[in-house]
Amino acid sequence: MSLIQNWLQEFINVTEEEIIAINEITETTMVKTNEVILKQGDISDKIGLLVKGSVRTYFTDKKGNEKIVFFAFDGEPIAAIGSFFNQTPSSVTTVTLENSIIIWTDHARYISFVNKFPQYNTVILTALTRWFSEGKNRMEYLHQTSAKAKYDSMCKVNPKIIERVPLKYIASYLGITQETLSRIRRKK
């Protein structure tokens, strides 16, 4: 439980009562590599914290191509925010890239928790603000004009991607071909 407590401590002082309540509403699961956590079109009933492992989040375009929009690694939250909070179909699919351990809670237990501890609405808002800010940074480097500039910025902002993600997914994330990515990496 210390991972959740450590993560929350960035936003709020967590009391013993809150830790007990969090333990009561969460469960830890082991998820194998390439397992679908959420499928595009399904309603997300879970929100989680990735203890160990990595996941990719993507949508499938009208031509059937995967467009990767996000990677998460150890200690990061996992959520299809709009789907989870609005209980609407998800616009994305989330799949594990490696064996992963995830601490989850479902929508009903989450709502019950924030009703009992309303200060956690502020925690979620603060966490979402940080998450969207990081997303804005990703969008800025992904919209650079050259493939090399995108790759260099990604390596600087999030080196975990290069260390832990297969090249075909990195190419999709950057919006370039695998061949272009291979050429860029060869020149380094």
C-alpha positions as CSV (number, residue, x, y, z in Angstrom):
1,M,0.0,0.0,0.0
2,S,3.0,2.3,0.4
3,L,3.0,3.1,-3.3
4,I,-0.5,4.6,-3.2
5,Q,0.3,6.4,0.0
6,N,3.5,7.8,-1.5
7,W,1.6,8.8,-4.7
8,L,-1.1,10.5,-2.7
9,Q,1.4,12.3,-0.4
10,E,2.4,14.4,-3.4
11,F,-1.1,15.9,-3.2
12,I,-2.4,15.5,0.4
13,N,-1.4,14.4,3.9
14,V,-3.0,10.9,4.1
15,T,-4.4,9.9,7.5
16,E,-4.5,6.4,8.9
17,E,-8.3,6.3,8.6
18,E,-8.0,7.2,4.9
19,I,-5.3,4.5,4.3
20,I,-7.6,1.9,5.9
21,A,-10.5,3.1,3.7
22,I,-8.3,2.9,0.6
23,N,-7.2,-0.6,1.5
24,E,-10.9,-1.6,1.7
25,I,-11.8,-0.2,-1.7
26,T,-8.7,-1.4,-3.7
27,E,-7.5,-4.7,-5.0
28,T,-4.2,-5.7,-6.5
29,T,-4.0,-7.8,-9.7
30,M,-1.3,-9.3,-11.7
31,V,-1.9,-8.8,-15.4
32,K,0.1,-10.7,-18.1
33,T,1.8,-9.1,-21.1
34,N,-0.5,-8.2,-24.0
35,E,-3.7,-8.4,-21.9
36,V,-6.4,-5.9,-22.7
37,I,-7.3,-3.9,-19.6
38,L,-9.9,-1.7,-21.4
39,K,-11.3,-2.0,-24.9
40,Q,-12.3,0.9,-27.0
41,G,-16.1,1.2,-26.9
42,D,-16.4,-0.4,-23.4
43,I,-17.3,1.7,-20.3
44,S,-14.3,2.0,-17.9
45,D,-15.3,0.8,-14.5
46,K,-11.8,0.9,-13.0
47,I,-9.2,3.4,-12.2
48,G,-5.8,2.2,-11.0
49,L,-2.2,2.8,-10.1
50,L,0.5,0.8,-12.0
51,V,2.7,-0.7,-9.4
52,K,5.1,-2.4,-11.8
53,G,5.0,-2.9,-15.5
54,S,3.9,-0.8,-18.5
55,V,0.9,-0.2,-20.6
56,R,0.1,1.4,-23.9
57,T,-3.1,3.3,-24.7
58,Y,-4.4,3.7,-28.2
59,F,-7.4,4.2,-30.4
60,T,-8.1,2.5,-33.7
61,D,-8.8,4.8,-36.6
62,K,-11.4,4.3,-39.3
63,K,-8.9,2.3,-41.4
64,G,-8.2,-0.1,-38.6
65,N,-4.8,1.4,-37.7
66,E,-3.7,1.7,-34.0
67,K,-2.7,5.2,-33.0
68,I,-0.9,5.1,-29.7
69,V,-1.6,8.1,-27.5
70,F,0.0,7.2,-24.2
71,F,2.4,5.0,-22.3
72,A,2.3,4.4,-18.5
73,F,5.0,3.0,-16.3
74,D,5.7,2.0,-12.7
75,G,4.1,4.4,-10.2
76,E,1.8,6.1,-12.7
77,P,-2.0,6.2,-12.8
78,I,-4.1,4.2,-15.3
79,A,-7.5,5.6,-16.3
80,A,-9.7,6.4,-19.2
81,I,-10.7,9.5,-17.4
82,G,-13.7,10.6,-19.5
83,S,-15.1,7.0,-19.6
84,F,-14.5,6.4,-15.9
85,F,-16.0,9.6,-14.5
86,N,-18.8,10.0,-17.0
87,Q,-19.5,6.2,-17.4
88,T,-19.5,6.5,-21.1
89,P,-17.9,4.3,-23.8
90,S,-14.1,4.6,-23.9
91,S,-12.4,6.2,-26.9
92,V,-9.3,4.2,-26.3
93,T,-8.0,0.7,-25.6
94,T,-5.4,0.0,-22.9
95,V,-3.1,-3.1,-23.2
96,T,-0.2,-4.2,-21.0
97,L,3.3,-4.2,-22.6
98,E,4.8,-6.4,-20.0
99,N,3.7,-8.4,-17.0
100,S,2.2,-5.8,-14.7
101,I,0.9,-5.3,-11.2
102,I,-2.0,-2.9,-10.8
103,I,-3.9,-1.6,-7.8
104,W,-7.5,-1.0,-8.8
105,T,-10.7,0.4,-7.5
106,D,-14.1,0.4,-9.3
107,H,-16.4,3.3,-10.0
108,A,-18.9,2.5,-7.2
109,R,-16.2,2.1,-4.5
110,Y,-14.4,5.2,-5.7
111,I,-17.6,7.3,-5.5
112,S,-18.3,6.0,-2.1
113,F,-14.8,6.8,-1.0
114,V,-14.9,10.5,-2.2
115,N,-18.3,10.9,-0.6
116,K,-16.8,9.9,2.7
117,F,-13.6,11.9,2.1
118,P,-14.6,14.8,-0.1
119,Q,-11.1,16.3,0.1
120,Y,-10.0,13.6,-2.4
121,N,-12.0,15.4,-5.1
122,T,-9.3,18.1,-4.9
123,V,-6.6,15.4,-5.1
124,I,-8.1,14.0,-8.3
125,L,-8.4,17.5,-9.8
126,T,-4.8,18.3,-8.9
127,A,-3.6,14.9,-10.3
128,L,-5.7,15.4,-13.5
129,T,-4.2,18.9,-13.9
130,R,-0.7,17.5,-13.7
131,W,-1.6,14.6,-16.1
132,F,-3.1,17.0,-18.7
133,S,-0.1,19.3,-18.4
134,E,2.2,16.3,-19.1
135,G,-0.1,15.5,-22.1
136,K,0.2,19.0,-23.4
137,N,4.0,18.6,-23.3
138,R,3.6,15.3,-25.3
139,M,1.4,17.0,-27.8
140,E,4.0,19.8,-28.3
141,Y,6.8,17.4,-29.1
142,L,4.6,15.1,-31.2
143,H,3.6,18.0,-33.4
144,Q,7.2,19.0,-34.3
145,T,7.8,18.9,-38.0
146,S,10.7,16.5,-38.2
147,A,10.7,12.9,-37.1
148,K,14.1,13.3,-35.6
149,A,12.9,16.3,-33.5
150,K,10.0,14.2,-32.3
151,Y,12.2,11.4,-31.3
152,D,14.8,13.6,-29.6
153,S,12.2,15.4,-27.6
154,M,10.5,12.1,-26.6
155,C,13.9,10.7,-25.4
156,K,14.5,13.8,-23.3
157,V,11.0,14.0,-21.8
158,N,10.4,10.3,-21.2
159,P,13.4,8.1,-21.7
160,K,11.5,5.1,-20.2
161,I,9.8,4.8,-23.6
162,I,13.0,4.0,-25.4
163,E,14.1,1.6,-22.6
164,R,10.9,-0.4,-22.4
165,V,8.7,-0.1,-25.4
166,P,9.0,-2.0,-28.7
167,L,10.0,0.1,-31.7
168,K,6.7,-0.6,-33.6
169,Y,4.8,1.1,-30.8
170,I,7.2,4.0,-30.5
171,A,6.8,4.6,-34.3
172,S,3.1,4.6,-33.9
173,Y,3.3,7.0,-30.9
174,L,5.5,9.4,-32.9
175,G,3.4,9.1,-36.0
176,I,6.3,7.9,-38.1
177,T,7.1,4.6,-39.9
178,Q,9.3,2.0,-38.3
179,E,11.8,2.4,-41.1
180,T,12.1,6.1,-40.3
181,L,12.6,5.4,-36.6
182,S,15.2,2.8,-37.4
183,R,17.1,5.3,-39.6
184,I,17.0,7.9,-36.8
185,R,18.3,5.4,-34.2
186,R,21.1,4.2,-36.5
187,K,22.4,7.8,-36.8
188,K,22.7,8.2,-33.0
